[in-house]
Amino acid sequence: MKKNTIQDIVPPKKSIRDVERSSLNRKEDPYVSPVPFNNNGPIKIDYPKIVKPVTPTPPPPVIPPKNPPYKYEYSEPNKANKKWLYFGVFILVLIIAFGVSFAFKSATIRITPKQESKTLSDVFTAKKNSTEDSLSFTDLSINKDIERTLDSTTTTTEQKVDNNAQGKIVIYNNFSSEPQKLIATTRFETPEGLIFRIIEPVTVPGKQTKDGRVVSGSIEVTVKADKPGATYNIGLKDFTIPGLKGSPKYTEIYARSKTEMSGGFSGMQKVISKTLLDKIDNELATELKILYPKK
């Protein structure tokens, strides 16, 4: 609680304007003069404006920037696609090839033989198929054929026909290195018991050793069925020689089909009569002489 203090002497009130500032308690400002006061207040005095000198601050040193490596920027040229280049070259070659082939699609060759005449008074002797250093000659035959088709309904007759099947076989000799002779009509038998005979005598070569391997001697011949009829028209077969049965040669000398056996027939068949056949033969001979006369 605030106490009430009774004072006998009341000091006069003073204004802060009536109090002189002590020079000891006042901090002198070298640039501002003291302001005088009076009872009516501070006296306004216009002093010249004193500008405090300002020491210019030197600009900071300019540090040149480090030169970074210069980067060259450029646009790479577009590389040509070699695939299209090769394709263009290929098309050009094709065009040139077609052009050359079209330009030379036909040619005319003229050959003029050089002829020279000489008079010979010597006598020359030529030998047939001579291999010596002398004149030789070879027989040359030229065959010229023509044909004619006949109507079977008017030019043929029926008669009994018996034909034996034929074909080719290969005879092998694996018995020895000596050749094996076989006479004509030697029999060859199939596993079914059908007999075929060779038409001419043959000599089968002996076996040989080639590159360390034994190779059987072989020869190709024509065989004919022992009997006529279609029964002997057979496919490829293996053959044995019945005449060698009971000897070591039976299993070492054998044959195999080269072709099928065909042509076997027995029965009535349409044929051309001999009289008509002779007539047609003469007509064809005359026609040949007309078409191909001798020069």
Backbone torsions as a table, in degrees:
resi	resn	phi	psi	omega
1	MET	NA	134.2	-177.6
2	LYS	-71.6	134.2	179.9
3	LYS	-88.2	142.9	174.4
4	ASN	-89.4	114.0	-179.1
5	THR	-101.2	130.6	179.9
6	ILE	-103.6	120.2	177.4
7	GLN	-114.0	141.2	179.9
8	ASP	-79.4	-36.0	-177.6
9	ILE	-114.7	125.6	177.6
10	VAL	-106.3	116.4	179.5
11	PRO	-68.7	147.0	179.3
12	PRO	-64.0	149.9	177.4
13	LYS	-73.7	136.5	178.2
14	LYS	-118.3	143.9	174.8
15	SER	-94.8	154.3	178.5
16	ILE	-63.5	-17.8	178.6
17	ARG	-75.4	-23.5	-178.5
18	ASP	-85.2	-4.8	-178.2
19	VAL	-94.1	121.8	177.7
20	GLU	-79.9	138.7	176.9
21	ARG	-78.7	132.4	179.4
22	SER	-79.8	138.8	178.7
23	SER	-67.4	-20.9	179.4
24	LEU	-78.0	-33.8	-179.7
25	ASN	-89.9	-1.1	-177.3
26	ARG	-104.0	134.3	178.9
27	LYS	-88.6	115.1	-176.2
28	GLU	-69.2	134.8	175.4
29	ASP	-105.4	116.2	-176.4
30	PRO	-63.8	-13.9	-174.7
31	TYR	-110.3	-12.8	-176.8
32	VAL	-121.0	127.3	180.0
33	SER	-81.4	152.1	178.9
34	PRO	-64.6	146.3	-177.5
35	VAL	-91.3	123.4	179.6
36	PRO	-75.9	148.4	178.7
37	PHE	-122.5	157.0	169.2
38	ASN	-139.2	-172.2	-178.1
39	ASN	-68.3	-24.5	-179.0
40	ASN	-88.4	-2.5	-179.5
41	GLY	122.6	-177.1	-178.6
42	PRO	-69.3	141.8	176.7
43	ILE	-86.0	127.6	-179.2
44	LYS	-83.7	120.9	179.4
45	ILE	-122.9	130.7	176.5
46	ASP	-88.2	104.9	175.2
47	TYR	-93.8	149.3	173.7
48	PRO	-64.0	141.4	-177.9
49	LYS	-72.2	120.9	-179.5
50	ILE	-98.1	122.2	-179.0
51	VAL	-97.0	121.8	178.0
52	LYS	-69.5	123.2	-179.3
53	PRO	-61.3	137.3	-179.4
54	VAL	-110.5	120.4	177.3
55	THR	-73.4	120.3	-178.7
56	PRO	-63.5	133.9	178.2
57	THR	-82.2	121.1	-179.1
58	PRO	-63.6	141.0	178.3
59	PRO	-63.7	149.5	178.8
60	PRO	-63.4	146.6	-179.7
61	PRO	-61.6	139.7	179.3
62	VAL	-84.0	114.6	178.4
63	ILE	-95.8	113.2	-179.8
64	PRO	-61.3	133.5	178.8
65	PRO	-65.6	148.1	175.6
66	LYS	-66.6	132.9	-178.9
67	ASN	-74.9	108.7	177.1
68	PRO	-70.6	155.6	177.8
69	PRO	-59.9	132.7	-177.8
70	TYR	-74.5	129.8	-179.7
71	LYS	-102.2	118.6	178.3
72	TYR	-81.9	125.4	178.3
73	GLU	-112.2	127.3	179.2
74	TYR	-151.0	160.0	179.9
75	SER	-94.4	122.8	178.4
76	GLU	-68.3	137.8	178.5
77	PRO	-67.0	144.2	178.1
78	ASN	-67.2	123.8	178.3
79	LYS	-77.4	136.4	179.4
80	ALA	-69.0	139.3	178.6
81	ASN	-74.5	114.2	-176.9
82	LYS	-65.2	-24.0	-179.7
83	LYS	-61.1	-44.1	178.9
84	TRP	-68.8	-32.4	177.3
85	LEU	-63.9	-46.1	179.2
86	TYR	-63.7	-40.0	179.6
87	PHE	-62.7	-40.9	178.8
88	GLY	-64.7	-40.5	178.0
89	VAL	-63.7	-41.1	179.5
90	PHE	-61.9	-44.5	178.6
91	ILE	-63.2	-39.8	179.3
92	LEU	-63.6	-41.6	178.6
93	VAL	-63.4	-41.6	178.0
94	LEU	-61.8	-42.5	-179.4
95	ILE	-63.5	-43.3	179.3
96	ILE	-63.7	-41.7	-179.5
97	ALA	-62.8	-45.4	178.8
98	PHE	-64.4	-37.1	178.8
99	GLY	-64.8	-43.5	179.0
100	VAL	-65.4	-43.5	-179.9
101	SER	-64.8	-34.7	178.3
102	PHE	-69.8	-37.9	-179.3
103	ALA	-69.2	-31.8	-177.7
104	PHE	-113.5	35.8	-178.9
105	LYS	-69.2	-19.9	177.7
106	SER	-144.1	151.6	179.9
107	ALA	-146.2	146.9	177.7
108	THR	-113.0	120.8	-179.6
109	ILE	-109.9	123.0	178.0
110	ARG	-114.3	122.8	-179.6
111	ILE	-113.0	121.5	177.1
112	THR	-111.0	105.7	-178.8
113	PRO	-66.6	141.0	177.6
114	LYS	-81.6	126.0	-177.3
115	GLN	-113.4	139.5	178.2
116	GLU	-146.8	132.0	-178.2
117	SER	-102.0	131.7	177.2
118	LYS	-135.3	149.5	178.9
119	THR	-101.0	122.7	-179.5
120	LEU	-112.7	131.1	179.4
121	SER	-116.2	1.0	-179.0
122	ASP	-86.1	166.5	178.0
123	VAL	-106.6	124.3	-179.7
124	PHE	-114.0	140.9	179.5
125	THR	-117.2	125.1	178.5
126	ALA	-106.8	138.3	179.2
127	LYS	-111.8	143.9	-178.5
128	LYS	-72.4	126.3	178.0
129	ASN	52.7	41.0	-178.8
130	SER	-76.3	139.6	177.5
131	THR	-103.9	-1.2	-179.8
132	GLU	-82.2	177.5	179.0
133	ASP	-81.9	63.9	-178.9
134	SER	-149.4	176.7	179.3
135	LEU	-68.9	141.9	176.8
136	SER	-139.5	161.9	178.2
137	PHE	-141.3	159.0	179.5
138	THR	-135.5	138.3	176.8
139	ASP	-70.0	134.4	180.0
140	LEU	-127.2	123.4	179.6
141	SER	-114.1	140.1	179.8
142	ILE	-118.0	124.8	179.3
143	ASN	-103.8	130.9	177.1
144	LYS	-126.7	125.6	-173.2
145	ASP	-118.7	145.8	167.6
146	ILE	-135.7	159.5	-177.1
147	GLU	-139.2	162.8	179.2
148	ARG	-142.9	137.9	179.2
149	THR	-100.8	131.0	-179.0
150	LEU	-108.2	149.5	176.4
151	ASP	-81.1	115.1	-175.4
152	SER	-66.0	-22.5	-177.9
153	THR	-75.1	-21.7	-176.6
154	THR	-116.2	-18.9	-173.8
155	THR	-114.2	-1.1	-177.7
156	THR	-119.6	158.4	175.2
157	THR	-129.6	163.1	178.8
158	GLU	-96.8	141.7	175.5
159	GLN	-155.4	165.3	-179.0
160	LYS	-73.8	126.1	-177.9
161	VAL	-126.0	135.0	175.3
162	ASP	-125.3	112.7	179.4
163	ASN	-120.0	138.6	177.9
164	ASN	-94.9	136.4	177.9
165	ALA	-66.6	149.1	179.7
166	GLN	-135.5	161.9	176.8
167	GLY	-176.8	-177.9	-178.8
168	LYS	-114.8	141.4	175.6
169	ILE	-129.7	162.8	175.4
170	VAL	-115.5	122.2	-180.0
171	ILE	-94.7	131.6	-178.6
172	TYR	-112.4	140.4	175.9
173	ASN	-119.0	101.0	177.9
174	ASN	-111.3	17.2	-175.6
175	PHE	-84.1	-50.0	-177.8
176	SER	-154.8	175.7	177.6
177	SER	-80.5	-6.1	177.9
178	GLU	-83.0	140.3	177.3
179	PRO	-66.8	150.7	-178.7
180	GLN	-115.1	120.9	180.0
181	LYS	-90.6	137.9	177.2
182	LEU	-127.9	131.3	-178.2
183	ILE	-80.4	166.1	176.3
184	ALA	-62.5	151.0	-178.3
185	THR	69.5	12.9	174.1
186	THR	-59.5	133.5	-174.4
187	ARG	-84.5	143.5	172.6
188	PHE	-130.3	129.9	-171.5
189	GLU	-116.5	137.9	175.6
190	THR	-84.6	165.3	176.6
191	PRO	-59.2	-22.1	178.9
192	GLU	-86.1	-3.8	178.2
193	GLY	94.3	7.1	177.9
194	LEU	-79.1	135.1	-175.2
195	ILE	-104.8	132.8	172.2
196	PHE	-125.6	149.4	-176.8
197	ARG	-124.6	144.0	174.6
198	ILE	-75.5	148.3	-174.9
199	ILE	-86.1	-35.2	-177.8
200	GLU	-125.5	157.3	177.1
201	PRO	-68.8	145.8	-178.7
202	VAL	-137.2	160.5	173.9
203	THR	-122.7	116.8	-178.5
204	VAL	-86.7	122.9	179.7
205	PRO	-60.7	154.8	177.5
206	GLY	-77.4	167.3	179.9
207	LYS	-73.4	156.2	-178.3
208	GLN	-135.1	161.1	176.3
209	THR	-108.8	117.6	179.7
210	LYS	-125.8	123.3	179.5
211	ASP	56.0	39.3	178.5
212	GLY	75.6	10.9	-178.1
213	ARG	-125.1	137.1	-179.4
214	VAL	-80.5	125.8	-179.9
215	VAL	-117.4	126.8	-178.7
216	SER	-70.6	144.8	172.1
217	GLY	-73.5	147.4	-176.2
218	SER	-149.1	157.5	176.6
219	ILE	-153.2	146.2	-179.3
220	GLU	-101.6	131.6	-177.9
221	VAL	-138.3	166.3	176.4
222	THR	-101.5	135.5	177.8
223	VAL	-121.2	157.0	-179.2
224	LYS	-128.7	141.3	-178.4
225	ALA	-61.1	145.0	-179.0
226	ASP	-68.1	-26.9	-179.0
227	LYS	-135.8	154.0	176.4
228	PRO	-74.8	165.8	176.5
229	GLY	124.7	157.6	-179.1
230	ALA	-74.5	-10.4	179.7
231	THR	-61.3	-29.4	-176.3
232	TYR	-88.2	3.3	173.8
233	ASN	-82.0	92.7	-173.0
234	ILE	-123.6	167.2	178.2
235	GLY	-86.1	-157.3	-177.9
236	LEU	-71.9	132.1	-176.2
237	LYS	-139.8	165.6	169.1
238	ASP	-98.7	146.5	-175.8
239	PHE	-127.9	145.3	170.8
240	THR	-116.5	164.7	179.3
241	ILE	-105.9	105.7	-177.6
242	PRO	-58.7	-28.8	-179.2
243	GLY	-67.6	-16.2	179.7
244	LEU	-100.5	5.2	-177.8
245	LYS	-62.5	135.9	-179.1
246	GLY	95.7	-5.0	179.6
247	SER	-119.5	161.1	179.5
248	PRO	-61.1	-20.6	-178.6
249	LYS	-72.0	-18.2	-173.4
250	TYR	-60.0	-38.6	-177.8
251	THR	-95.0	-11.3	-176.1
252	GLU	-102.7	-17.1	176.0
253	ILE	-116.9	113.5	-173.1
254	TYR	-148.7	-178.4	-178.7
255	ALA	-144.2	157.9	176.1
256	ARG	-137.4	148.9	-177.0
257	SER	-64.9	138.4	170.2
258	LYS	-97.0	-37.4	176.3
259	THR	-134.1	169.3	174.3
260	GLU	-74.0	156.6	175.8
261	MET	-89.5	128.6	-175.8
262	SER	-147.0	166.6	177.7
263	GLY	96.2	-3.0	180.0
264	GLY	-72.3	130.3	-179.0
265	PHE	-157.6	146.2	175.5
266	SER	-150.2	117.3	-178.6
267	GLY	152.4	-168.4	180.0
268	MET	-78.5	135.9	-177.1
269	GLN	-147.7	146.4	177.7
270	LYS	-75.8	130.0	-179.7
271	VAL	-135.8	162.2	175.1
272	ILE	-90.4	134.4	-179.7
273	SER	-65.9	153.9	-177.7
274	LYS	-63.8	-36.6	-179.6
275	THR	-62.9	-46.2	179.7
276	LEU	-67.4	-36.1	-179.9
277	LEU	-64.7	-40.7	178.5
278	ASP	-66.4	-37.8	-180.0
279	LYS	-64.7	-45.4	-179.8
280	ILE	-66.4	-34.6	179.3
281	ASP	-63.6	-42.2	178.7
282	ASN	-66.3	-39.9	179.6
283	GLU	-64.1	-41.1	179.1
284	LEU	-67.6	-36.2	177.5
285	ALA	-63.9	-41.9	178.3
286	THR	-65.0	-39.7	179.2
287	GLU	-64.9	-36.0	177.4
288	LEU	-64.8	-41.7	179.8
289	LYS	-64.1	-34.5	179.4
290	ILE	-72.5	-42.8	-177.6
291	LEU	-73.2	-36.9	-177.0
292	TYR	-127.7	74.3	180.0
293	PRO	-69.3	152.1	178.7
294	LYS	-72.6	141.7	179.8
295	LYS	-107.9	NA	NA
